[in-house]
């Protein structure tokens, strides 16, 4: 059976996106040039991009960026594994879904940054403190999606599997997992963005080395160009993470209607 090819973005869509980016940079350049904002507080876009290019040539910069991406990757991996296991168990047992619903709705809205003082108290200014915040924030994205995915198995398909006397392992492999996979991939993509946000935020607050710490140092030193350059970097990191996980989603779900039905 031939797997349907994943539709690629149209050139027109890419061109419009590029035009939007150029327009944003042009407006940014004009705002301080016209005197609407003091360049001391909003540097010229060209100066910020030059500063970013200079930072990219610094080996110490890449080392700090590596710290941030390491905490992001570890936190996202731990959160995903825990959420998949717990979400599958809770989703497969209706009693557990009902029993944990109130607890989940209570814990999920708690802001992750509110846990930073507790994490610092437990682990000090170390990577583990940041991981507590990252794992907590990204866990819920995957966990909730996994519960809904596992619980979304079609009743007719479930009854058909019973009539064919499929054992528990076969039902899990051929019925539950294919149904839950689109939910899981979406949850991981959302969790990846949340994990990156919390990785940088925790570095700013806790003081661990990384991009967040560099942003805080630039702010305290009054280095506006360096601050904006790092902010642009965080945006580029978020864009890159989203593109990579979008690509993974398209490749892994090429057989699914949600991908095959997308407009070319």
N, C-alpha and C positions, 0 to 999 in steps of 0.2 A: 504493500500500500504506500503510495507516494504522499509524503507530508506536504501540505500546501506551503508554498513559499511565503515568507513574511513580506508584507508590502513595505516598500521603502518610502521615506518622505519625498514629496514632490519637490522639484527644484524651485517652484514658485513659493512654496511654504518656507523653504530655507532662505530664499532671497528676501521675503518679507520679514523674517526674523532678523536677518542681518541689517536690513534697513531700519528696523526698530532700534537695534543696538546702536547704530551710527547716529540716529536721531537723538537718542538719550545722551550719548557722549557730546554731541553738538550743543544740546541744551545745557548740559553741565558746564561746558566751556564758556558759554555765553553768560551764564548767571554771574560769575565773578567779574567777567570782562565788562559787563554793563554796570557794575557797581551795585547790583541787587543784594549781594552778600559780600562781606569783606573776605578777600582771598586768604586772610589769616585763619579764617574758620572754614572756608570752602575753597581749597586750592584748585587751580586749573586742572582740568582732566588730563591735559598733556603732561603736566608736571607729575601728577600721580602715576600715570602709566610709565613715565621714565623712571620714577622711583621704584616702582614694582619691578621693572626690568633690572635695575641695579640689585635689588634684593635677590632676584633669581640667580644672580651670578655669585652669590655669597654661600659658601659651603655651610656656615653656621645656620643660615636660614633653612636650608634643606634638612639639617639635623633636627631643628625645632619642628619643622613640618612633619618629619618622621615620627616624632613623639606624639603629635596630635593624631596622625593617621593610625598609629599603633593602638592608642587607647580607643579610637573609634572602631577599629577592626575587632579588637578583643571584646569590647562591650557589646557590639552588634552580634558577634558569634555566640557569646554566652546567653544573651537575651533570646536569640532565635531558637537555640537548642532547648532552653528551658520552656519557652512559650509553645513550641511544637509538641513537646511531650505532655505538658500539663493541659494544653488546649485540646489535644486529641483525647485525653482521658476524660476531661470534663464534658467535651462535646459528645462523646459516645455514650455517656451515662446520663439519661434525662434527670435522674434524681440529683446528681451533682450539679447539673446546670441550674436547676431550681434552687438548690441549697446555697450556691455560691453567687447567685445573681446580685443580691444586695451587697455582699462584701466586695464584689468586683466594682460595682457602681460607686462604692464609697472610696476605694483605694485609687481607682483610675484617675479621678480629677485632681488628686493631690499634686501640686506643682513640684517637679523634680528638684528645682533649685532650693526648695524648702528643706530638702534632705541634706544639703551641703554641710550645714553645721554639724549634723549628726555623723555624717561620713568623715569629716575632719576629726571629730572627737574620737571616732573609732580607729581610724587608720593614720591620722596626721596628714601632713602635706606629702602624700605619696600617690602613686598611680591607682592604688586600690580605692582611695577616696573618690577619685573621678569615675572609676568603673561602677561604683555603687549608683551614682546618679545616672550614668549612661544606660546601664542595664535596666534600671527601674523605668526610665522614660521610654525606651524602645521596646521593652517587654510587652507592654499593653497593646502596642500596634499589631504585633504578630499574634498574641494570645487571643484577642477578641476575634480577629479574622479567622483564626484556626477553629475556634468554637463554632462560629457560623458556618464555616466550610464543612466541618464534619457533620453538623446537624442538618445540612442541606441535601443530604442524600435522598434521591427520589424514592418515594414509597414503593412505586411499581418495580423499580430496579431492585430494591431491597427484598421485596417479596419474590421476585424472579430468582435472585441469588439463593434464597432459602429453598425454593422449589427444585433448583438444580443441586441442592445439598452442598453448596460451597462451604468450606470450613472457615473459621474465623480469620485465618491468615489470608486465604484467598479473597474473602470479602474486603479485607483491609487493603490488599494490593490492587484489586481490580475494580473496586466500587468506591471505597471511602477516599483513598488517596487521590484518584483522578478528579473526584468532586471537590476535594478541599484544596487541590493544588492552585487553582486561580486565586482563591482567597489568600493562600499562604504567600504566593509570590507578591501579591499586592501589599500584604502586611509587611513583608521584608523590605520592599521598596520604600514604604512610608517610614519604617523603622530606621532605615539607613540615613535618611535625611534628619530625623529626630536625633539619632545618635551623634551625627556630626555637629548639630547645634549644641547639644549638651557637652560634647567633648571640648568645644571651644569655650563655652560658658563656664564650665568647671575650671578650666585653666585660668580664666580671668579672675574668678572668685577665690579659688583655692591657692593659686600661685604655682601650679605645676608647670614645668617648661613646655612650651608649645606655642602655637599661633595665638591662642588666647592671652597668654602671658606677654607676648610681644605687643599685642594690641593695648593691653593695660599699661605697659611701659611707655609706649608711644604717647598715650593719652596723658600720663603723669608728667612726661617731659615736654609736652606742648608741641610735639612733632606732628603737625597736621598732615603733611604729605605722607609720612610713614604710616600714620593711622588710617588714612583713606586707602592707601595702597594695600594694607592688610585686610581692610574691609572688602575691597574688590577681590582680593585673593579668596576670602571665605565664600563670596558669591560664586567665583569660578569653581571652587571645590564642590559646592552644592550642586552646581550645574553638571559637573563631571560625574558626580555620584548618581544623579538622576538619569543621565544619559546611559551610563553603564547598566544600571538596574532596569531601565526601560528596555535596553537591548536584550538583557537576560530574560525579561518577561516575555518579549516577543518570540525569542528563540524557544523557550521552554513551553510556551503555550501556542505554538504555531498551529496546533491541531484544534484549538479551542475557538468557539464561535466569537468570543470577544475580540480575538485578534484577526481571525479570517474575515470578520464582518466590518473591519475598519475601512473607511474610505481611502482610496489610493491617493 
